[in-house]
Amino acid sequence: MKLRKLMFVQAVMLAAIFAACSSTPKTEDRAPSNNMVVDAANAQLAKVPIMGFPGFGTTIPMNQFDQYGEASLTAAKGVLASMPAGYKLQIAGHANTTSGKSAEFLKNISTQRAKFVHGYFVKKGLDPAKMTYVGVSDSDQDPSLTKMQNRRVTFKLVEAK
């Protein structure tokens, strides 16, 4: 009888241990959530804006743009390779506050900057279907930047619409 009770207690203990071990998820088997992937990608992209675009009326030849855009291009390639489904790389053009210029003008120039970088990325082999561009005018001025540095293009992952 004692042997039977001992075997029963051991069986219950083994079952409890097995149940506890099988119900604890392994952290290395968990895939990172989209939010974590997107947050990490956006943190990486925030480090590589293209700043210091020339003022209006001045153009940068595409073949001379490499010095400005190479770090951003490298980061964008890496982000697009691991981008979750349902997201796009948004290329946002910015304009600095220019006295006497209309809101329409600033929106147009910021959109042109974003479109230029989008075209540059496409020419360098990035998939245009995975990217979008937008001009944000002077709505997102960074007070820590100079007027010239606020003429910039920034990047982030956004949900595709």
C-alpha positions, 0 to 999 in steps of 0.5 A, a space after each residue: 500500500 505504501 509503495 502504491 501511495 509513493 508511486 501515485 505521489 511521484 506520478 502527480 509530481 511528474 505530471 505537475 512538473 511536465 505541465 509547468 514546463 510545457 506551459 512556459 513559452 520559450 523566449 527564443 521561440 517568440 517572434 518579435 511583434 510588428 511594433 517592436 520591428 517597426 520601432 527599431 526600424 524607425 529608430 535606425 531611420 531617424 539617425 540618417 536624415 538627409 539634411 542641407 538641401 540647397 535652397 529653392 531654385 538650386 538643383 542637385 544633379 542625381 550623380 552628385 547626390 550620392 554624398 548626401 544620400 548614401 547613408 540613408 540608402 544603406 539604412 533604407 535597404 536594410 529596413 526594407 529587407 526586414 519590413 513587416 507586411 502592411 508597411 511602407 517606407 515613407 520619405 518625408 520632405 521638409 522645408 524651412 520657414 521662409 518669410 514671404 513664401 506661401 504655404 503652397 510653395 513650401 508644400 510643393 518644395 518639400 514634396 519635390 525633395 521627397 520625390 527626388 529622394 524617392 527617385 534616387 532610391 528607385 534608381 539605386 534598386 529599391 522597390 517603389 511599391 515598398 515606398 511612398 513620399 510626402 511633403 510636410 512643408 514647414 510643419 515639422 521644424 526642428 528648433 535644434 537645427 539651423 535653417 539650412 538643416 531644416 531643409 531635409 528629408 526624413 524616413 520612417 515606416 508607416 502603415 500602408 493604406 
